[in-house]
Amino acid sequence: MIETTFLIPAFNEEKSIGKLIEDIKKLYPKSKIVVIDNNSTDNTAKIAFKKKADVIFEKRQGKAHAIQKGFKNLDSKFLVMMDADNTYDPKDAKKLLKPLTEGDADLVLGSRLNGQIEKGAISKTNIIGNKVISFTATLLFHPVSDLCTGYWAFNRKVVEYLLKTGIDCSGFEVEAEMFIKVSKGKFNIEEVPINYKNRSDEAKLNSFRDGYKIYKTLISHKFF
């Protein structure tokens, strides 16, 4: 069994997916790379195949559906999940995996707000919104500084727990829902600081619409 799998949900990321796969392969040659293509209309899947990543297709639109499809195909002890836009540094995966391999954590989140953010990589509006959301999550569930991060590391039992409890949302609020359910499951959650870079094209997340959905997810899971 391969010890670590890199799970990359992807939707129209042809500009970045190839470089990301290359970097992961150089740093972690014994790991498995799984790209979940979520109805891309560009060459994302073609490039991923060419770079010799495993490509799985998920026709149900939405990041949450892509993540669940990846979870169901896990065959390793540890899982690193990262966005396909190459804004996260694969080198930082070592920091996320360390608490897992040493048995100190079950889930590790990469915190951009505690790390180094490249100038212009996150707007001031998004930083403020993320701080409000993370503060709310801290009050209601478990301490966290960057709930909206796209860089996560799981041990296998957390993935199995999330598959058992189910993920109800479909979009970018998936991080909030997973965080809530893992915190309720009494698992050990840690954060490590990471680097965050500018993306090569336009972001797909809508700051206000998706921010509202994430905040609503936190409130509804706590009180309703």
Order of alpha helices (4+ residues) and beta strands (2+ residues): beta-alpha-beta-alpha-beta-alpha-beta-alpha-beta-alpha-beta-alpha-alpha-beta-alpha
